[in-house]
Structures are given as structure tokens and as C-alpha cells.
Amino acid sequence: MKRKEKYIMKKIKYDDIKTPATVEEFRTNLKKYFCCVGEDRNYLFTQFNQRGWDINSLHSLSDLYFKELNAGSTATPNVIAYVDTDMNKLTNEEIMKHWGSRNFESIMKDESRFKIYKIKNQNHHNAFMMSNKPKWYAIDNQFMRSFLIKTLGDFSGYTLVEKSEVA
């Protein structure tokens, strides 16, 4: 039974994700929640650089923009998050409600529509990649911003702005 457990990907609740406070925690979360390849999965896999960028050279997502730009990419970096999103279950009303704030946390907390996988090792990574769930997300994707903020904290380059009502 232990051997089989190596291949079973664990789901994690959105609220159980620890937002990083240090660069080291940022890098750890890159490995947990985004597709990383190579020895010890230390290279962030992007659509532009499928060999991956050394996560130890990244201090924030801004570094990723500059690395890809300097390597000749003209597009926003795209990464694979270890998530399974059922976009068909999103209503137009929900999208319009959250579009201004770009805060889609309520949807990400709904495990029936947004499954988050915590990848701990190469076997989990392989199982996810073979599951037909991988999707590319631009790191400026408005829907995914809440996830980037939760998993990468201030190192994502984004912050959540609470909307206040005007009297």
C-alpha cells in the first residue's frame, strides 16, 4: 500500500495554503503549486522555457518576466499551476461580480470547481501531468491572481484590494 501512496496526489483546501513570508518559502511554494522540472524539481517550467528557470534565481515573479524577456520572449510568461478548474461551472454573474476586484477567492474555495493539488515529489508531478489536467496560465491571468497571491504572497507582485462601498 505504501508504494501506491507515492502516486496519489493530495488535494489541499485554499485556506490551508501557507502564504510565503520569505523568498525561501516563495520558492518552496513554486515547487508545491506550480510545475517544476529537472533534478529535485528546481526549475520552473514555462511555455517559453520548457527546460525551466532555476527557482533559486527567482526572488519574485518579476524576475520571471525579466528572464523571459531577456531570453527573447515577447509574451507574458505562462506556467502550469497544479490545479484543476471547471470553468464551465462559472456563471457570467460570478465573473462580472469579481472582475473589478479580480478577487476570485470564493470560487477557489469551492473544491467542486477549483481543485488544488499539493505536489510533494516527482511521482505526484508525473501523475498530475498524465492526468490531462495541466493548463497553461499567464502569470497576469485575472482569474488566477487570487491563487498567485495566496501561493506566492508579496512575491507574486499582486495584492488584493478590498472594495469599499461609497455612501
URBELVEN-V574692 format. One record per helix or strand. SS is the DSSP state (hx for helix, st for strand). FROM is the first residue (numbers start at 1). TO is the last residue. Records with the same first field share a line. If there is no record, write none. Layout:
SS->FROM-TO + FROM-TO
This chain:
hx->2-5 + 14-16 + 23-33 + 39-41 + 55-57 + 61-70 + 87-89 + 92-99 + 105-108 + 122-130 + 145-156
st->10-12 + 34-34 + 36-37 + 43-44 + 46-46 + 53-54 + 78-81 + 83-85 + 114-118 + 136-138
